[in-house]
Each structure stands twice: as C-alpha cells, then as structure tokens.
Amino acid sequence: MKRIDVVYGGQSFSVAERDLDDLKEEIVAGLREGPAWLEVNDGGGEPRPAFLLLTPGTSIALSPAPEA
C-alpha cells in the first residue's frame, strides 16, 4: 500500500509504505495496552513526523489511498 490517510480529531495525516491490516493491529494493540503514540506524517509536500496519542474515545479513521 502506498499511503493510508489518517483522520484524527478532525485533522488529516498520512502514513506511507504501511500495510492497512498491520496499522489497524498496531492501533488496537496500543489501545489495549494503554496510552500509546502512533507515528504519522503531517503536511503536504515534504512530510513532517507527528505523533498521535491513542486513547479510548479518540476518533481515528483510516482510508487507504488508491494505488495508481
């Protein structure tokens, strides 16, 4: 998968070169084990690393970008 768009708290981020199922498992494990940080990219063009705090009740959506 080339890119997965992530919407967290109403803001858009992305994750590159990750498998969707692996990312979902990482998020579920982070929620199960307690607060955890998810590394994502912020910004267009040259992405900057950003870290999202995973906690119960925080909305997060994943949307795989179609591959060309």
ZALOMAR-830906 format. One line per 4 residues: their letters; for each residue x, y, z of N, C-alpha, C. Coordinates in nm, 3 decimals, decimal comma. Layout:
ZALOMAR-830906
a> X:Y:Z:X:Y:Z:X:Y:Z  ...
***
This chain:
ZALOMAR-830906
mkri> 0,086:-0,117:0,000:0,000:0,000:0,000:0,090:0,123:0,000  0,060:0,217:-0,086:0,143:0,335:-0,099:0,121:0,434:0,014  -0,006:0,465:0,046:-0,033:0,564:0,150:-0,168:0,534:0,214  -0,175:0,559:0,344:-0,301:0,548:0,417:-0,327:0,685:0,478
dvvy> -0,443:0,742:0,445:-0,482:0,868:0,505:-0,541:0,841:0,642  -0,505:0,926:0,738:-0,549:0,912:0,876:-0,618:1,042:0,916  -0,740:1,031:0,965:-0,810:1,148:1,019:-0,819:1,127:1,170  -0,765:1,221:1,244:-0,756:1,211:1,390:-0,801:1,344:1,448
ggqs> -0,907:1,341:1,525:-0,957:1,464:1,586:-0,992:1,571:1,483  -1,035:1,528:1,364:-1,075:1,621:1,260:-0,961:1,673:1,174  -0,838:1,633:1,200:-0,723:1,676:1,120:-0,671:1,560:1,038  -0,618:1,591:0,920:-0,569:1,488:0,828:-0,419:1,468:0,841
fsva> -0,380:1,342:0,841:-0,241:1,299:0,845:-0,228:1,185:0,745  -0,109:1,130:0,731:-0,092:1,014:0,644:0,017:0,923:0,698  0,014:0,800:0,648:0,117:0,701:0,680:0,158:0,641:0,546  0,288:0,635:0,522:0,338:0,583:0,395:0,398:0,444:0,411
erdl> 0,385:0,367:0,304:0,450:0,235:0,296:0,417:0,143:0,413  0,290:0,141:0,452:0,244:0,052:0,559:0,130:-0,033:0,508  0,115:-0,151:0,561:0,003:-0,238:0,530:-0,115:-0,198:0,618  -0,234:-0,187:0,559:-0,352:-0,143:0,633:-0,380:-0,233:0,753
ddlk> -0,376:-0,364:0,734:-0,404:-0,455:0,846:-0,302:-0,442:0,958  -0,175:-0,425:0,922:-0,072:-0,406:1,025:-0,095:-0,278:1,104  -0,134:-0,171:1,034:-0,160:-0,044:1,101:-0,279:-0,056:1,196  -0,385:-0,124:1,150:-0,501:-0,144:1,237:-0,464:-0,224:1,361
eeiv> -0,382:-0,328:1,343:-0,339:-0,408:1,458:-0,255:-0,325:1,556  -0,169:-0,237:1,503:-0,089:-0,151:1,590:-0,178:-0,058:1,673  -0,282:-0,005:1,610:-0,373:0,085:1,681:-0,450:0,009:1,788  -0,503:-0,107:1,755:-0,578:-0,186:1,852:-0,489:-0,227:1,969
aglr> -0,365:-0,269:1,940:-0,272:-0,308:2,047:-0,239:-0,188:2,136  -0,221:-0,071:2,075:-0,193:0,050:2,154:-0,307:0,084:2,246  -0,430:0,068:2,199:-0,546:0,095:2,283:-0,561:-0,008:2,395  -0,531:-0,132:2,363:-0,546:-0,240:2,461:-0,442:-0,227:2,572
egpa> -0,320:-0,186:2,538:-0,210:-0,182:2,634:-0,203:-0,052:2,713  -0,287:0,043:2,679:-0,283:0,171:2,748:-0,246:0,281:2,651  -0,231:0,401:2,697:-0,197:0,508:2,604:-0,071:0,472:2,524  -0,078:0,500:2,394:0,035:0,473:2,304:0,040:0,584:2,200
wlev> 0,154:0,599:2,137:0,174:0,700:2,034:0,182:0,633:1,898  0,116:0,692:1,799:0,118:0,644:1,662:0,192:0,748:1,578  0,300:0,706:1,511:0,376:0,799:1,427:0,310:0,810:1,290  0,285:0,933:1,247:0,223:0,962:1,118:0,300:1,077:1,053
ndgg> 0,259:1,115:0,932:0,316:1,230:0,863:0,216:1,344:0,864  0,267:1,464:0,884:0,184:1,584:0,884:0,232:1,674:0,771  0,140:1,727:0,694:0,174:1,823:0,590:0,187:1,760:0,453  0,167:1,844:0,352:0,184:1,801:0,214:0,324:1,837:0,166
gepr> 0,360:1,784:0,052:0,494:1,811:0,000:0,596:1,735:0,081  0,673:1,802:0,164:0,770:1,735:0,249:0,706:1,707:0,384  0,673:1,580:0,410:0,604:1,549:0,536:0,694:1,567:0,658  0,628:1,605:0,767:0,695:1,616:0,897:0,638:1,507:0,987
pafl> 0,721:1,445:1,070:0,667:1,345:1,161:0,577:1,410:1,265  0,469:1,341:1,296:0,377:1,382:1,401:0,341:1,257:1,480  0,303:1,274:1,603:0,272:1,161:1,690:0,133:1,181:1,750  0,047:1,082:1,726:-0,092:1,088:1,773:-0,106:1,001:1,897
lltp> -0,164:1,054:2,002:-0,186:0,978:2,124:-0,312:0,895:2,109  -0,298:0,764:2,121:-0,411:0,672:2,109:-0,470:0,647:2,248  -0,594:0,689:2,266:-0,664:0,666:2,391:-0,808:0,628:2,360  -0,874:0,553:2,448:-1,015:0,520:2,425:-1,098:0,647:2,408
gtsi> -1,188:0,645:2,312:-1,277:0,758:2,291:-1,226:0,861:2,192  -1,101:0,850:2,149:-1,048:0,942:2,049:-1,083:0,888:1,912  -1,142:0,974:1,828:-1,182:0,927:1,696:-1,062:0,922:1,602  -1,055:0,812:1,525:-0,950:0,794:1,426:-1,011:0,718:1,310
alsp> -0,980:0,761:1,189:-1,030:0,694:1,069:-0,913:0,669:0,976  -0,915:0,552:0,911:-0,811:0,515:0,816:-0,874:0,500:0,678  -0,808:0,554:0,577:-0,859:0,546:0,440:-0,742:0,519:0,346  -0,732:0,395:0,294:-0,622:0,365:0,202:-0,637:0,445:0,073
apea> -0,529:0,510:0,030:-0,530:0,582:-0,097:-0,518:0,480:-0,210  -0,596:0,497:-0,315:-0,587:0,401:-0,425:-0,450:0,405:-0,491  -0,402:0,287:-0,528:-0,273:0,280:-0,595:-0,292:0,306:-0,743  -0,195:0,374:-0,803:-0,206:0,409:-0,945:-0,185:0,287:-1,032
***
